[in-house]
Amino acid sequence: DDHERLQERRPAASRRLRLAEYSAAWSADAVITHSPAEAALLAQAVPPARVHVVPWAVPARPVATPFAARDGVAFIGGYGHAPNVDAARYLVETVMPLVWRADPATPCILAGSAMPEVVRRLAGPRVRIAGQVPELAALFAQIRLTVAPLRYGAGVNGKVLDSLAAGIPCVLSEIAAEGLALPGAMIGRDAAALAAHILRAHREEATQAIAAGL
């Protein structure tokens, strides 16, 4: 399936980074992580490490703009992080075409810092390149949902928490949802499932209540 094929193609850089992180955890007096999943992984991979889980708290800042006045889906990330570059391409090239078959008018926005040319070239009639956004609140006031279609990587995704804190639902891959207690209905294992969740969240105002209630 998609997940197994991706595991086979996982970049060597990702494997090297994981080994470096294990080495750092081994050497440190204590390790702090926001993710229970990462804590369990470290406990298995680096048994001597003293790991502490500290939840990542984000204050609620719900958007005031009504659902009907907002439109589109956004991916937000720092593109100096290779998994975000892969996620942006996967979203535009694989996931959104499935969305557009059912709803051709749904706009897609790519936002974030250090955006490389390979991501900027994804711009098109239905894909807007926002680049670095000084205030996420301004972006959240324009869109109906965010999406985090990460296919590899680890750690709690801060932009997902920011989205939910704004009352904006987020559709996530299983990797992006790792370490977060989120409704399974918003998590997709493959491109088809992600597209189905995006369509639902973009059409149904009730999904806003799900995000606001987290």
N, C-alpha and C positions, 0 to 999 in steps of 0.2 A: 504494500500500500504506500501512500504518499510518505508517511512517517518513516517506514523502513528504508525506502529509497533515499530519503534525505539523510538518514543516519549513515548510509554508505558513502554519501558525498560530503559529509561534514568536513569543512576546511581543516587543513593541517594546523592553521593558525589557532583555531579554536581548541584543538587538542593540546597545543603547546601552552596556551593560556591556562587551561585547566591544570596542567602539571605545575605551572608556576604558582597558581593559587594554592594547590595542595602543599607545595614546598613552603609557601609563606605561612599557611596555617600550622604546619608542623613546627616552624621556628618561633611562632608568636606565643606570648604568654596567654593570650585569650583572643578569641575570634567572635565578632559580633555579626550576626546576619539577621535580615528582616524576614527570611523565609524558613518556615519549618521544614520544607522539602530540602533546602540546601543544608540545614543543620543535620538532617538524617543522612544526607549524602556524605557530608564531612565526617560524621561519626563512623560511617562504614569505611571510607577511603583513608581517613587519617585518625585512627582511634585515639592516639594520645592528645589530640587537639581539645582544648577547653572551649566549647562553642556555646554562645548565649544568643537566644532569639529575642530580639527587641522589635516589637511591632512598629510599623511605619504609619504614624498617625497624620492624617491630612484634614484640616478643618473644612467643614462644609461651606461652600460658597455657591449656592444654587443660582443659575442664570434666571434673569427676569424676563427675557424675551420669550414670548409664547411659541409653542411648537409650530403652529401654522406659519409663523414668520421666519422660521429657520429652514435650511435645506442643505442636504449633502452629508457626506461622510468624510472624516479626516483621519489621516495617519500622522502621528506626531512622534518625532524621535531625533536623537542626535546622530547624525550620519557619519561621525567619526567611529561609530560602533558598527562593525561589519554586519551583525545580524539585522540591524535596522535597514541597511542598504538592500539586503536580500529581501526583507519583508516588504519594503516599498515596491520593489520590482514584482514580487509575487502577487501583491495586491492588485497592481495595475494590469499586469500581463495575464494573470490567471483567474483571480477572484472576481474583479469588477466586470470582466466580459460576461460572466454568468449573471451578474446583477443586471447589466445593461440589456440582456436578452428580454428580461421581464419588465424593466423600467429604464428605458434608454436615457431619460432625462436626469438621472441621479448623478450629481457632480461629485467628484473625488478631489480632495485637497491634500497635498503633501506639505507638511510643515516641519521645521526643525533646522538646527544649525549644522554647519560644515557639510552642506549638501554637495555631493560630487556631481560631475557632469553626467555620469551614467543615470543618475536619478533625475536631473533636470531635463534630460532628453525624453522623459516619460510624459512631459507636458503635451496636452492636446485639447481638443474642443471640450472634452468632459473631465479633463485632469488639470487642476490649477496648482502651480508651484508657488507656495506661500513663503518658503524659506524660513528664516528665523523669525519667530513671532515674539515681540517684546512682552506682550501681556496675553497669556492664554485665555483669560476671561473674554477678551474681544473675539477670539476665534470661537470659543464655546457658544457665544451669543449668536453665531451665524449658522451653526451646524446642528444636525439632529442626532448624530452619533459619532463615535470614534471607533477605530478598529485597530487591533494589534495582532497581525497575522504572523508573528515570529515563528520561524521554522527551526531555529537553534538558538542557543544562548541560555542564560540562567539568571536568577535573581528576580526580586520584586520590581515590577515596572512602575516607576513613579508617575509616568504620564497617564497610565490607566487609573491610578488613584486620583490624580487631579481631575480626570474626566468624570469619574463617579462622584467626586466631591462637588462638582458643578451640577450634578443631576443629569449628566449626559451619559446615556448608556454606552457601553463598550463591548464590541464583539471581539472575542479573543480566540487565538489558537490554544491548544493544550499547553504548549511551551510558555506562552505569555501568561497563562492563568496559574502557572505553577507557584505555589506558596500563597495563593489568595483564596479566601473562602467566598466564592462567587456563584451565582445561580448557574447551574449547568446548561440552562436553556440558551445562554449567551456564549457558550463555548463550542467551537467547531473543530472537528478532527481533520477535515480536509477542505478543499476549496469549495465544493458544493455545499457543505454544511455552513461554512462561513458566509457564503453568498445568501443562503436562505435566511440566516439570522440578520444579515444586513438589510435585506428586503423587509423583513418583519419590523425591525427597529426603526427603519426609515418611514414606514407606512403607518405604524400604530403608535398613537400618542401614549397608550398604556405602558409602553416600555420605559417612558420617562419616569413613571412612578416606581418602576422596579429599581432604576438607578438611584433615584432620590431616597429610596428606603434602605439602601445598603448602609 
